[in-house]
Amino acid sequence: MERARLHHTARIAKKIAELLSNKPQFNSPIGDIKANILKTKKMISQRGPKIIYNGTNPENDRVKNILHRDTIIIPQENVIIDDKNIQNTNDQIKTMILPEGLHQPGKEIGLISHAPHLRRIARVLNQSKNLPADMKVRLFPVATPQEGKEEYAAMEIM
């Protein structure tokens, strides 16, 4: 599920960078995969969003390792890994503070997670009120895999 969230994040970051660049990213021939990755990574670095990742310590460590891979289109400089000791969703939301320079009134904050989890995130966000009220929150749900739908729904209910 974590991999699905990261892929979704990469697709959204690429789309935002394309929109802000006012040009769609045209891919080179299939043989130029490395060139495509570098071109996309540069575009996201220049025009893409900042990504704040605040998982548990093992999740944070995995993301740090993944960002070093040549096949990843998300540039390391666009990712802020929040290394607080996160244990659960309440910790994630209640300790989430926008880093200096990211608070821009009227702009949007995107939250990416699986659809059932976003309901809980939205509820905790409404209770904690720790994100700036002058910024809009946009939810980007990730589809839950068919084989995990029943189990994930039960976990969220508990």
C-alpha positions in Angstrom: 0.0 0.0 0.0 2.9 2.3 0.7 4.2 1.7 -2.8 0.8 2.7 -4.3 0.8 5.9 -2.3 4.3 6.8 -3.5 3.5 6.1 -7.1 0.3 8.2 -6.8 2.4 11.0 -5.3 4.9 10.8 -8.2 2.1 11.0 -10.8 0.5 14.0 -9.1 3.8 15.8 -8.7 4.5 15.2 -12.4 1.1 16.4 -13.4 1.4 19.6 -11.2 4.8 20.3 -12.7 3.4 19.9 -16.2 0.5 22.2 -15.5 2.8 24.9 -14.0 5.2 24.6 -16.9 2.3 25.2 -19.3 3.4 22.2 -21.4 2.8 18.5 -21.2 5.8 16.4 -20.7 6.4 14.6 -24.0 8.2 11.4 -23.7 11.2 10.4 -25.8 11.3 7.1 -27.5 11.0 4.0 -25.3 14.7 3.4 -25.5 15.4 6.7 -23.8 13.9 5.8 -20.4 16.8 7.3 -18.4 16.5 10.5 -20.4 12.8 10.6 -19.7 13.4 10.1 -16.0 16.0 12.9 -15.8 13.9 15.3 -17.8 10.9 14.6 -15.6 12.9 14.8 -12.4 14.3 18.2 -13.6 10.8 19.5 -14.4 9.5 18.4 -11.0 12.5 20.0 -9.3 11.9 23.3 -11.0 8.1 23.5 -11.1 6.7 20.7 -8.9 5.3 20.8 -5.4 7.1 20.2 -2.1 6.3 16.8 -0.7 6.1 16.3 3.0 6.3 12.7 4.1 5.6 11.9 7.7 5.4 8.2 8.3 6.7 6.0 11.0 10.5 5.7 11.4 10.8 2.5 9.3 8.6 4.1 6.5 10.7 7.3 6.6 13.9 5.3 6.2 12.5 3.3 3.3 11.5 6.6 1.5 14.9 8.1 2.1 16.5 5.0 0.5 14.0 5.0 -2.4 14.7 8.7 -3.3 18.4 7.8 -4.0 17.5 5.4 -6.8 18.1 6.5 -10.4 14.7 5.3 -11.5 12.7 7.6 -9.2 11.3 10.8 -10.8 10.8 12.6 -7.5 13.8 14.8 -6.8 15.2 14.5 -3.3 15.3 18.3 -2.9 11.4 18.4 -3.3 10.9 16.0 -0.4 10.8 17.0 3.3 10.8 13.9 5.6 9.3 14.7 8.9 11.4 12.6 11.4 9.1 12.9 14.4 8.4 9.7 16.2 5.1 8.9 14.4 3.1 5.9 15.7 -0.4 6.5 14.2 -2.6 8.9 12.2 -3.2 11.1 15.3 0.6 11.6 15.6 0.9 12.3 11.9 -1.7 15.1 11.9 -1.2 16.6 15.3 2.5 17.1 14.8 2.2 18.2 11.1 3.5 21.8 10.7 4.2 23.3 7.4 7.9 24.1 7.1 8.8 27.8 6.9 8.2 29.2 3.4 5.5 26.7 2.5 2.6 28.7 4.0 1.1 30.7 1.2 -2.5 32.0 1.8 -4.9 31.0 -0.9 -2.7 28.1 -2.0 -3.5 24.4 -1.6 -2.2 21.5 0.5 -2.7 18.1 -1.0 -3.0 15.0 1.1 -2.4 11.6 -0.4 -3.5 8.4 1.2 -5.9 5.5 0.6 -9.5 6.5 0.4 -10.6 5.0 3.8 -7.7 6.5 5.6 -8.4 10.0 4.2 -11.7 10.0 6.0 -9.9 9.6 9.3 -7.2 12.1 8.3 -9.9 14.7 7.5 -11.6 14.1 10.9 -8.4 14.5 12.9 -7.5 17.6 10.8 -10.8 19.2 11.6 -10.3 18.5 15.3 -6.6 19.6 15.5 -6.9 22.7 13.3 -3.1 22.8 13.0 -3.0 23.5 9.3 -3.4 27.2 8.2 -7.0 28.1 7.8 -6.2 30.3 4.8 -5.0 27.4 2.8 -7.3 24.9 1.1 -6.9 21.2 1.7 -7.3 18.9 -1.4 -7.6 15.2 -0.9 -6.0 12.8 -3.4 -7.3 9.3 -2.6 -5.4 6.2 -3.7 -7.5 3.3 -4.7 -7.4 0.4 -2.3 -6.4 -2.8 -3.9 -9.3 -5.3 -4.3 -7.7 -7.9 -2.1 -7.3 -5.4 0.7 -10.6 -3.6 0.6 -12.4 -5.6 3.3 -9.5 -5.7 5.7 -8.6 -2.0 5.2 -12.2 -1.0 5.8 -12.4 -3.1 9.0 -9.1 -1.6 10.2 -10.4 2.0 9.6 -13.7 1.3 11.4 -11.7 0.0 14.5 
